[in-house]
């Protein structure tokens, strides 16, 4: 455990994890400074709580002297690890870690860490609900929205910590060691930051870095890149697959989710009873069932929790039906692969809203599905021009610019029975604070189309 009392600690970046880290560090006796390149006005919601706690706040730029003579630097995941002040700090021998690493020093119980290009939030939430339904003391956080460090004061040695972890967070670990590490899939994403797919894969693989033979790695047997990661862990490898039976792990046989460990098999539930539709969600369920079984959860508890599970907000979330047109919010589809999975959830007649901040993506891989299922694509945000150049031969394109105009134009063009789908394939930071902000804006626009009293919004899943 890191000794913090009277230590000089700099927190770089004032996102959720940065603010939570700063407040935690101060509560443990550290002399804390925070630094963010955003302006004071942009950070007006975060600053008062920090100042009230006696934390020094630097905004507008990272001062060179601010990084000097610090005992520890804690970097937020949104800050590139190769930022010049951090490079210089490391050269001077100053320790630089991320919030997940900091949190792991103060979380005494077992950690279930879940990463992947897509499906992290759904799987993390589902694992948390299964563990709670099984009677285990459980806390859920990480990249899912609740900073891991904010769980430290609530956790005991008996508390299972379920964390969604991103490649950005894994870049800054040293000793982080999950009891169970789950990798759902790895497809090109965040290439604007990692630059190459190989570097992105390497960042994901760091989840195994400190695992030992009594730990577990849960991997997707249907994903070629994930299969290759099995050689990078000392942990016991368990698989999940929707396509074939696996020697150890979760799979589907005769329409039944089954878990196998060292020979014995345990039926979990019929696939037909899974409330989440789509092949990608079957994979998420298999991964969650495998991880939960390895934590000692009984099949009947796993089954009950899955049956009662509701789709997470902003992930293929049904919003409303307006004048016969169904609207779905998949703002969490922040990369191309996630958008492909969203499109595969609907047979045809889709009006697709695409765009935002580009992450170095290749949008041409959408073209086959666009031709088959999409009536029109409505482009928004900074990536609009690039997207249009990549998909120009695949479907009709409407240059909307903003999400408000895209919803208006799609509503005008859509016919009863059509689907309007927000699945942007991009980050949100050009026009929104985050993907949640973008999703909430979309939902509000939909509800305004005909007035809330004229909008039906029962819980439902897209029918493939």
Secondary structure, DSSP 8 states (H G I E B T S, - for coil): ----TT-EEEEE--SHHHHHHHHHHHHTT-EEEEEESS-TTTTHHHHHHHHHTT-EEEESS--GGGGTT-SEEEE-TTS-TT-HHHHHHHHTT--EEEHHHHHHTT--S-EEEEE-SSSHHHHHHHHHHHHHHTT--EEEEETTSS-GGGGTTT--TT-EEEEE--HHHHTT-SS---SEEEE----S--HHHH-SHHHHHHHHHGGGTT--TTSEEEEETT-HHHHHGGGG-SSEEEEEESSS--SSEEEEETTEEEEEETTEEEEEEEGGG-SS-SHHHHHHHHHHHHHHHHTT--HHHHHHHHHT----TTSSEEEEEETTEEEEE-TT--SHHHHHHHHTTS-S-EEEEEESB--S--GGGGHHHHHHHEEEEEEESTTHHHHHHHHTTTSEEEEEESHHHHHHHHHHH--TT-EEEE--SSBSTTTSSSHHHHHHHHHHHHHHHH-GGG-B--------
